[in-house]
Amino acid sequence: MLSKSTVKYIQSLGHKKFRDEEGLFLAEGPKIVKELINEIPALIQSIYCVEDWLAENRNLPEQIKVNVVSESELERLSQLTVPNKVLAVVKKINTHTIDTKDKITIALDTIQDPGNMGTIIRTADWFGIDQVVCSTDSAEIYNPKVVQSTMGSIARVKVIYTDLKEWMQEQNVKKYAAALDGDDIKTIEKIKEGIIIIGNESKGIHPDILKIVSEKITISKTGKAESLNAAVAAGIIMAQLRS
Amino acid sequence: MLSKSTVKYIQSLGHKKFRDEEGLFLAEGPKIVKELINEIPALIQSIYCVEDWLAENRNLPEQIKVNVVSESELERLSQLTVPNKVLAVVKKINTHTIDTKDKITIALDTIQDPGNMGTIIRTADWFGIDQVVCSTDSAEIYNPKVVQSTMGSIARVKVIYTDLKEWMQEQNVKKYAAALDGDDIKTIEKIKEGIIIIGNESKGIHPDILKIVSEKITISKTGKAESLNAAVAAGIIMAQLRS
């Protein structure tokens, strides 16, 4: 039986203010929780799950506090419209320093949609790109919708927030900007090192940042849509640019 | 001043049952409504907008009934969390027959997330692919979330729903299936004609459909994510496969 204070505490982690205060975030659903258990077991503080899930996940690391709850109790804890068997309370992953040498790095300039942010992190993870640098006004990585849409890749991809322009100026590698008026990505030499910058969903990349890029790249358009979704554009660029 | 019955009627169009009965759907926001006015003006039945929007859109086709409403009235009509200046009530676009010869066609097997469905249609439109065939259990094209995420491409891309397996068997062109165990898309000859099949978000393509494809294709993975988002995968395939 869950206490009212536990329910209130976990619900509060749906809000950034409380996540920041507690240094914790929420992750839900068997797929994502399984990835977190595999990748960052030491950071999982507690798990709230239905009996079914526990029956299929017997060998959990000892330090994780497991609480079996009913479906209706899970519903009270969950941030999802349809709760999905298990919810984990996880310690925030420490901010990492990022070294851009000999690596591909994704830079996100004001990506505001949580689904786009999470999907870009998941896509980077697919392509073996393990670091993402975000402008401070991008969606928060621990927003439950971002966590969900990373599908567990949050445990593998390093994400930092910083003044993107300043940070970019300090990096001594090539910088590629996704833009509507750049060179066709198919004509650009494939890379093993560099920063790929993806801009805001409606405004694109900030003019101050565009000034310091090495190359503007475009996904050539043969149809009529005005733009591509930011996560789709990021995926196409990652697929075509990495060597 | 909006009557209660008008509010109720427009709200009812948020539900599939009423959209089917009335043969109408809703589209919201300046970008999408502008695309619909440009592409399918004759299908727009009425517009509910704030004064600001009307001031910037004076030359509307005569047959469109325009109603100026207050922000708070628009809020009552809108399906969006944050209403966006204008809402259009639009007649459903007639189902088209689709000819696969000399064209690229996208086939969606049980794409259930409305955002994925809309984003795939938008991406197809970017690449000049103007026809999408969906299994009957895919998300409904007139679902407000699908309409929003097409960003207006719903007005240009033909979408039909059918028994996908039967339909595929009748098509005399090459059929490419996005799968985890196919040939690397980079090694496959680029095409001007063929059907590209995208499968369900968690289950992939139905085994019965996989049996009748010509070629399985894969976006090669160098990292650790278990899968790609369906719309991102569709975008990468469209970008790389079309000649």
Interface residues (C-beta under 8 A of the other chain):
Chain A: K31 E35 G115 T119 R122 T123 A124 D125 W126 F127 G128 I129 D130 S149 M151 G152 S153 R156 I219 K221 T222 G223 K224 A225 E226 S227 L228 N229 A231 V232 A233 A234 G235 I236 A239 Q240 R242
Chain B: K31 E35 G115 T119 R122 T123 A124 D125 W126 F127 G128 I129 D130 S149 M151 G152 S153 R156 I219 K221 T222 G223 K224 A225 E226 S227 L228 N229 A231 V232 A233 A234 G235 I236 A239 Q240 R242
